[in-house]
Amino acid sequence: MIRLIWFADTYRRMGVKVIFGGIATMLHAQETMNHADSVFIGEAEGKMEKVLSDFKHGHLQKIYDYLGDRPPIAMVGTARRDLLKKDLYNYRGIQMVDLVHASRGCRFHCYHCAVAYLGGKEFRPRPIDKVLEEMASIDNNRLFLVDNSLAQDTQWEMDLFREMIPLKKKWCSHPIEDNPRVLDLAARAGAWYVYQAVFDTSDLIRDRIKRYHDYGIGVEGTILLGLDHHTEDSIKKLIDFLLEIELDIAEFTVLTPFPHTKAYEDLKQQNRIFSNDWNDYSADKVVFHPKNMSAEKLQQLLFYAWDTFYKDEPQEIKMSKLMQKVIVKEMADNTYRPRNRALATRAFGRELSTS
């Protein structure tokens, strides 16, 4: 955010008009207004024509606030990927994922999450035929469904996965429903791995991870440290638990009180936030006073979590195994398209195989 403000100020000194928009702007609207000629808040479909017309005629407004005027979800069309460089999703010979979303909004209002503010508290699924049309248009076999959660409407979720099967895409996503019918369709539709929050050491979590694996779906655990019930001992027990349940990979963050979240409201009211430098809001720096330990101790435990989980097998190796799983899936249905086998082999550190 700070870097964007620097760019904005630089261009404005040159006489160039600057319009801010997007997620960071929505979270920091008042601050960005001091560095922009105009600020756009909300979703852009059906709204940008007025902004561009106002700009063209010299009547640019200071703020365009459409946060409460979200467009009909059917208006969301296929992204203009033809404007992007063709090799954008190729890294060292490895084909990366392309991004697509099948819905907006979230009916879950999680403590640390701003999605309900940004996209609304109502689940708004795109028409499935529109989603399928966009997926089919993407010249990339690997996708990331960036929806905050696909597990919001069972029938829609099952219908989506069923219709995705003929595309033979391989994809990762945030959580899908822990339902055998849903998991079966997801696996048949090409589910590669999911991001799954691991918030305790319960049998519920253990069994859920096992069911993902039973259906051939990998799991990247997302672990948030620093909640009020966390102690040093409970965090260390949680890390041990992650190794027991055999997560494919894990990502550790500390609670970060982003504006417009319940976490921000609570911690600000309790006067526990000690940094308002947005450069520190990267989810790997402690910016508040935890309840059961010092900020310094929580920071140390974040490093401990990364070091302990990846002590016996580095993150690069775990990720390469996950990549090999998708290649096996692609080879099984003849969709594997290596851009550069030699580079890919060097990146993995060993010859690719289906074993």
C-alpha positions, 0 to 999 in steps of 0.5 A: 500500500505504501509503495502504491501511494508513493507511485501515486504521489509521483505521478500526480506531481507530474500532472497525471491523474490518479484513480485508486481502486481495488481491495487495498483501496476499499480497506483504506479508502480515507487514507488513499483519498489523500493521494488520489484524484479519485477513489473507486470503491466497490465492484466495477462491472457496469460502473466504469463507463461513468468513471471514464466518461467523467474523466473524459469530460473533466468532471472526475469525482473525488469518490465513487462509492458503489460498495452497497450497489453490487452488480448482478452476478451474471454481469461478471464476464470472462477476463481478457487474458489475451492482454497478458503475456503468454508466458506469464504462468510459466516459471522455470519450465513449470506451468503455474495456475491461472485464476478464476472465480465462480462466485463472490461474497461469503455468508461466513463472517470469520473473525479475521477475514474482510471478505464479507465486507469487500464482497458482501455477506451474501453468497453470490454464485455466478451462473454455472454456464458462465463459469464453464465458458470462462474455464474452457476459454483458458489455455491452461490446464491448471486453475486456482478457483479463488472463491473464499469458500466453495462450501456455501451451497451444496447443490450449486457446488455439486452441479458446478463440479459435475459440469467441470468433469468434461473440461479435464482441468486440474484445480486447487481452491479454498475449502470444499464441503466435507461431504462424500458426494461433493468430494467424489464429484470434486475429485472427478472434476480434477480437484488437485488440492485445497486450502484448509484452515486447521484451527485445532487438534480435534478428530474433526480436523484429523478426519477431514484431512484424511477424507480429502486424501482418501479422494486423492485431493491434496491439502495445504493447511492454513494455520493462523497463530495468535488467537486469544485462546492460543498459548505457547504450549497449545501452538507447539502442540498444534504444530506436532498435530500438523505433522501427525495428520500428514498435510502435504504442505502448510502455510503459517501466518499470524493474526493480522487485524485488517480494517473492516474485520471483527479482529480489527474492531476488537483489538482496536477497542481493547487498545492492543494494536501497536503498529499502524504501519501498513508495511507491517500488515503482511501476515508475518509480522505481529502488530498487536499484543497477544493475550497469553504471550508477548508480541515477541514470543508470538513472532518467535513461535511463527518462526518455530512453526515454519522451521519445525514443520519443514525440518525433515522435508523442506518446503520445496520438496513438499511442493514438488511432490504436490506438483508431481501429483498433478502431473500424474493426474494429467498424464492419466487423462492425456492433458499433461503439456510440459513447456520445457521438460528439461527445466521442469526436471531441474526444478524438481530435482529429479526425473518426472515419473508417474510412479 
